[in-house]
């Protein structure tokens, strides 16, 4: 599934915010490295990207990948998530993406 990163990011944010890692690991970073075999930076990228991926899902959930969502994050940060969704939708429509 191409949006597995979305589910992973959402799960990681829940684990981090609720400190669910605390029973087995001293820090969230230690948890993701040992439990998920991923670096801290990647875990935080997934956490940052999942809300926009969720918002984009009705438009392109069969074609979007993590890199495409991350490319839209600066637009979302500067102009809001809705602007990123409209921007992607417009490009998808013009390019004939499903």
C-alpha positions as a Python dict, from the first residue, in 0.01 Angstrom:
ca = {
    (1, 'X'): (0, 0, 0),
    (2, 'X'): (145, 331, -106),
    (3, 'X'): (0, 518, 190),
    (4, 'X'): (153, 288, 449),
    (5, 'X'): (376, 583, 540),
    (6, 'X'): (61, 775, 634),
    (7, 'X'): (-50, 507, 879),
    (8, 'X'): (303, 476, 1016),
    (9, 'X'): (330, 852, 1069),
    (10, 'X'): (-4, 867, 1246),
    (11, 'X'): (90, 572, 1469),
    (12, 'X'): (430, 721, 1549),
    (13, 'X'): (274, 1053, 1645),
    (14, 'X'): (28, 879, 1877),
    (15, 'X'): (307, 677, 2036),
    (16, 'X'): (525, 987, 2077),
    (17, 'X'): (256, 1222, 2204),
    (18, 'X'): (110, 971, 2451),
    (19, 'X'): (460, 856, 2554),
    (20, 'X'): (359, 497, 2490),
    (21, 'X'): (725, 406, 2434),
    (22, 'X'): (802, 478, 2801),
    (23, 'X'): (742, 129, 2933),
    (24, 'X'): (1016, -20, 2718),
    (25, 'X'): (1242, 267, 2608),
    (26, 'X'): (1385, 579, 2765),
    (27, 'X'): (1324, 803, 2464),
    (28, 'X'): (1107, 812, 2156),
    (29, 'X'): (1418, 821, 1939),
    (30, 'X'): (1550, 503, 2102),
    (31, 'X'): (1209, 341, 2052),
    (32, 'X'): (1189, 411, 1679),
    (33, 'X'): (1545, 297, 1623),
    (34, 'X'): (1503, -30, 1811),
    (35, 'X'): (1138, -115, 1744),
    (36, 'X'): (1086, 23, 1394),
    (37, 'X'): (1449, 10, 1271),
    (38, 'X'): (1431, 366, 1147),
    (39, 'X'): (1624, 678, 1223),
    (40, 'X'): (1490, 967, 1422),
    (41, 'X'): (1481, 1200, 1122),
    (42, 'X'): (1272, 961, 915),
    (43, 'X'): (1026, 907, 1201),
    (44, 'X'): (975, 1281, 1233),
    (45, 'X'): (933, 1318, 855),
    (46, 'X'): (655, 1059, 865),
    (47, 'X'): (491, 1238, 1157),
    (48, 'X'): (509, 1568, 972),
    (49, 'X'): (371, 1426, 646),
    (50, 'X'): (74, 1216, 760),
    (51, 'X'): (-182, 1496, 815),
    (52, 'X'): (-130, 1629, 462),
    (53, 'X'): (-138, 1276, 318),
    (54, 'X'): (-470, 1225, 493),
    (55, 'X'): (-606, 1548, 348),
    (56, 'X'): (-486, 1450, 1),
    (57, 'X'): (-621, 1096, 25),
    (58, 'X'): (-955, 1160, -150),
    (59, 'X'): (-765, 1308, -444),
    (60, 'X'): (-473, 1074, -500),
    (61, 'X'): (-456, 788, -256),
    (62, 'X'): (-371, 541, -533),
    (63, 'X'): (-86, 746, -674),
    (64, 'X'): (66, 953, -395),
    (65, 'X'): (387, 849, -232),
    (66, 'X'): (577, 986, 64),
    (67, 'X'): (818, 1195, -146),
    (68, 'X'): (529, 1366, -326),
    (69, 'X'): (358, 1453, 0),
    (70, 'X'): (684, 1584, 148),
    (71, 'X'): (732, 1802, -161),
    (72, 'X'): (398, 1968, -81),
    (73, 'X'): (482, 2036, 285),
    (74, 'X'): (650, 2376, 222),
    (75, 'X'): (338, 2491, 35),
    (76, 'X'): (120, 2370, 322),
    (77, 'X'): (345, 2540, 577),
    (78, 'X'): (341, 2872, 396),
    (79, 'X'): (-18, 2883, 269),
    (80, 'X'): (-204, 2619, 468),
    (81, 'X'): (-300, 2260, 413),
    (82, 'X'): (-602, 2352, 200),
    (83, 'X'): (-375, 2536, -45),
    (84, 'X'): (-156, 2228, -81),
    (85, 'X'): (-462, 2012, -145),
    (86, 'X'): (-595, 2252, -409),
    (87, 'X'): (-250, 2279, -567),
    (88, 'X'): (-211, 1905, -591),
    (89, 'X'): (-567, 1863, -718),
    (90, 'X'): (-509, 2120, -991),
    (91, 'X'): (-185, 1960, -1105),
    (92, 'X'): (-342, 1614, -1095),
    (93, 'X'): (-635, 1735, -1305),
    (94, 'X'): (-416, 1910, -1562),
    (95, 'X'): (-180, 1613, -1588),
    (96, 'X'): (-469, 1367, -1607),
    (97, 'X'): (-369, 1175, -1297),
    (98, 'X'): (-626, 930, -1159),
}
